[in-house]
Amino acid sequence: HEVAYQDLCQLVNKHADKLTAVEVLAVAANMLGKLIALQDQRTMSRDMVMEIVGRNIEYGNKQVVDQLGQSEGNA
């Protein structure tokens, strides 16, 4: 998963100077909505999908908060 994540980060960074943080968030949310719609409804319930999404949003948020907490200049 990490390799795919890093590839996506490179793609986002390619366009970062042309988009605001809000626009990047909107693009990511739009893509996530489409990925949710593409899940196989025979094997994935709405609750299963939303649990995966929620857990990974929390995990990603925690990773960034932890990284920021380790940066220099932190009071």
Secondary structure, DSSP 8 states (H G I E B T S, - for coil): -HHHHHHHHHHHHHHGGGS-HHHHHHHHHHHHHHHHHTS-TTT--HHHHHHHHHHHHHHHHHHHHHHHHHSTT--
